Structure formats: C-alpha cells, structure tokens
Amino acid sequence: MRVRLFVDDESSPRSEFEPPGTFNLDTHDLADGPHTLIVQAGEDDGTVGVERIPFTVRNGPGIALFGLREGETVRGRISLLVNAFESRVGDDFEPARAETPAPIPTWAFVLSLVVAAWAMYYVVSEYRGHAEEIAAAAPLPVATPPSTTTTPDAAPPASAALGEQIYGNYCSACHQLTGEGLPGVFPPLKGDPVVTASDPSEHVRIILNGLLGKEIDDFAYASPMPAFGSQLSDAEIEAVVNHERRAWGNAAPSVTAEDVARLRTQATAP
Ligand code: HEC
C-alpha cells in the first residue's frame, strides 16, 4: 500500500511513503488563506481511498481594523483604524505590537455605571439593614413605642396585641418571633423556666434590670440581656411579659401593671 499527500490541486504529491509514516508540511510556500490537504491511500489492486482535510494558513501578520464592519453600508468619508501584528513561530509575544488602540466601547461605560450603581445600592441597603437591627435590639429614644397612648388599665385584648407588638419591636431581634432564640447566642423563651414559672417576679425583674452571666440550661450566654426598665412603662412590661407567658405553647400565670410597679420600686431602692 502507498500513501500520497497533496496540497490543494497540486499534480505531484508532496510526499509518498509506505504507511505508517511521518511528513513535515512546510506552510511557508502556501499563500495565507484556506487550503486542503488531500491524503490518497492506494491498494496494490488499484483501489484508492481519499481523505480531504481543509485548513487555513496564516503566516503573515494578523490584521485588526476598526471603523468598517463586514457588509456595512457607509457614506461620505469614514475614518479607519488599522493595525497589524506579527505572529511567527518563535516570536516573543509583544503586547505593545499586538494591542490596537481602539476606543473604549460605549457599553463598557454603561456596564461600569451599572456596577457602580449596584455597589451604592448594596452599601445603602446593608447599612439600612444594620441600622434596623440595632434599633430593634436596643431601641433609641427616637423609636417612640407605639403604645404611649394606651392606658395602664387597657382592656385585655388590646393588652395582648400590645404585648405582641412590643415583643416584635424590642425582643424578637434576639429571642426571635418564634420564641426559640438563636442556639448558643440568645436563649429561647419558649418553655424557659423563668418565663413559665408560676411566680412572674423573676421574669419581670430580668426585663426591668437586664441580665448577664446567668447560666440558662447549663449554657453561659456571652452577650447580656439589655435592661428595659427605662424604656418600657409598667403597662408595656405587663403586656410583653403576659405575651411571653402565653405564646409558643407557654401557659403561665400572668402579671399586672401594679406588680410591675412594685417590682420596679424594689429594684431601684437598693
Ligand atoms: C440584645 C439581645 C436581647 C434583647 C433585645 C432581649 N434579650 Fe432577653 N436575653 C438576652 C440574653 C443574651 C439573655 C441571657 C442572658 C444571660 O444568660 O445572662 C436573655 C435572657 C432573657 C430572659 C431570661 C431567661 C432565663 O431563663 O433566665 C428573659 C425572660 C428575657 N431575656 C426576656 C426578654 C424580653 C421580654 C425582651 C424584650 C423586652 C428581651 N428579652 C430582649 C438577649 C436579649
């Protein structure tokens, strides 16, 4: 069997050998552009197999052109930017020669504007999220409790709604709306011994004076429970304590605003 290698329509083969064999194709005498390598394999009885492999030669410099696109319709005078860069085997890559000083396209400006706008939005929303968290955890005087109009002897349903509202505003940031706290960070109030104790005094005192360093269920919480004595009225503490004592399946005796007032004076008088 004989193998013959042709390039394009050349009449004489570039190489002829018994397979298997190797052949070095020198592309320098081929013009830049599309070509075809034709491999003919002839059997001894005369039948010939042919394989055609199209390929492209580029030995000359690469060409970059800006200002005219394929098939573009133009009129008048147009300004073209042309650059050419070499890419021969063995050439060191030289970015300065390869780079064409094309203008920055408009979409790049638009994209950078979009990215900058998103970054600003992100910073503002993060900041706002934190500000809200801090306000909920330790309410500042600015955040006036929405309950200042309620009187201490408000009807029970109003007081229940108030308790839920105060819990949402002042306590849920740490103890969570589910009353389950955050494991290892804030203790749960659901099923908590203080919250479900039949005597609510300790429960009220903790809200009035805060708490630090108590082990709850054999766990020492690192952060303190803030004191709410100066921020919440007797009626508000009554409402939130009774909310905690009835919510999440808790069912403990309730407290009155008078109890809170009594515990408050005890607490302030050492
Ligand atoms: C900044 C977070 C934070 C906020 C806000 C907060 N707590 Fe606490 N609370 C804690 C931490 C921490 C502890 C545990 C402190 C310790 O063990 O020393 C705790 C403990 C308690 C306890 C005692 C539980 C026990 O078994 O001793 C009660 C009751 C309680 N909080 C109720 C409330 C109520 C009611 C509010 C809202 C008025 C509230 N907490 C708001 C963090 C918070």
Boltz pocket constraint, residues with backbone or C-beta under 6 A from the ligand:
constraints:
  - pocket:
      binder: B
      contacts: [[A, 136], [A, 137], [A, 138], [A, 166], [A, 167], [A, 170], [A, 171], [A, 172], [A, 173], [A, 174], [A, 175], [A, 185], [A, 186], [A, 187], [A, 188], [A, 189], [A, 192], [A, 193], [A, 194], [A, 195], [A, 203], [A, 206], [A, 207], [A, 211], [A, 212], [A, 213], [A, 214], [A, 215], [A, 216], [A, 219], [A, 220], [A, 221], [A, 223], [A, 224], [A, 225], [A, 226], [A, 228], [A, 240], [A, 241], [A, 244]]
      max_distance: 6.0
